[in-house]
Amino acid sequence: MKIAVTSLGQDLDSEMDPKFGRAAYILIVDTETLEFESLDNSENVNSFKGAGVQAAAMVGNNGAKVLLTGHCGPKAFETLDKVGVKVVNDVMGNVRKAVQNFDYDKATFAQGPDAEPYS
């Protein structure tokens, strides 16, 4: 399964970025092989508005079924829900460990956003 993980760096040994829409990078990781693609999210980091929606679209367009992140705002959450991506909030630490510890059957998926809109 492909999952998306917010990251401060471009590889699996990076620390997770606690933000979703304004994360430095979003890694799309295959949970079985640990093969990954690093998506540069710099265009959204400094955008005036719409960062979460644009990042959510990017995640959906890259085939991820789940997002592991620290926090996800309301517009991003709504967009992720529309494209069929489930969200797991409050994930911290190393990207590789987060992916290796992820268990779809035991995951607690968010029922809504856990962050305020960026202003």
N, C-alpha and C positions, 0 to 999 in steps of 0.2 A: 504494500500500500504506500502511496505517496502522501507524505505529510509536510506541512510548511512549519518552519521554526524561525522566529525572529532572532536575529543575531547581530552582535557588534562587529563581527569579522566575517571573512569569506570562506571559512572552513569549519569542519565538525569540531575542532578543538577550541573554537571561539566561545566566549561567554554569550549567553542569551541576552538579547536586548529586551528590557521590560516593556517597551512600547511596541504597539503593532504598526499603526499607520505611519509613524515616523521612525521606525526601526532603520538602522543603517543598512542592513541586508536582510533578505528573507531567503532561507535555504529551503529548497524543495528536496526532501530526502526519501529514498526508497527504504522502508523499514526492514526489508528482508536482506538487501545487499549493502546498505549504507552508501550506495552511490548517490551523489547529490549534485544539484545545480545551484549556484549562488546567484541570486537576483539582486542587482544593485537598486536600492530604493532611494538613492540620493535625491532624485527628482521630487519625491514626496516629503523628504525630511524638512525642507525649508519652504514648502508650498504654503500659500496663504490659507487655503481651505481645501477640503476634499481629499486630504492625504489618505485617510482610512478607507474611503470608497475606492480610490485608485489602487491602493495596496491590496484590497480585497479582490478586486477584479483581476489583478495580476496573479494572485494565489489561485483563484478559480480557473483562469486561463492556462495555468501550468499543471492542472490535473490533481492538485492536492485535495484530499478528502477531509483532512483534519488540520487545524492550526494550533500549535503550541506557542503560547506567548505569556507575557506578564499580565497585560491589561488590554482590553479591547473596548473601544467607544461604541456608541449607539448606531451611528450611520455605518460604520465598518461592520458591526455585528449583523445589521439588517442585510447588508450586501452579501456577506458571507453566507448567511442563511438562505438567501435567494439562489445562490450558486451551489448550494448543497455542501458547504464546508462546515463541519462541526468545530467548535472552539473549546479549548481547554485553557483556562486562565490560571494565573498564579504559578506558572512554571518558571523556575529560575535555575541558574547554574550553567553548566557546560552543555553545549548543544548535543554532542555525542551521547552523553549520559542521559539527557532528556529523551532522546530518540530511543536509546536502548531500554530505558525504563518504561516507555509508553506501552500500555496494554489496552487495546481498543475495548475489550470486554470489561475491563475494570476502571476505565477512565470516567471521570466525573465531567461531563460536558456542561458548559455554561448554558443557562436558560435565557440569558440576556446579557447586555453589556455590563461591564464592571468599572467603567471609567466615564467621566464627563466628556462632552465634546470639547475638542481643543479650541481655545479662543486666543 
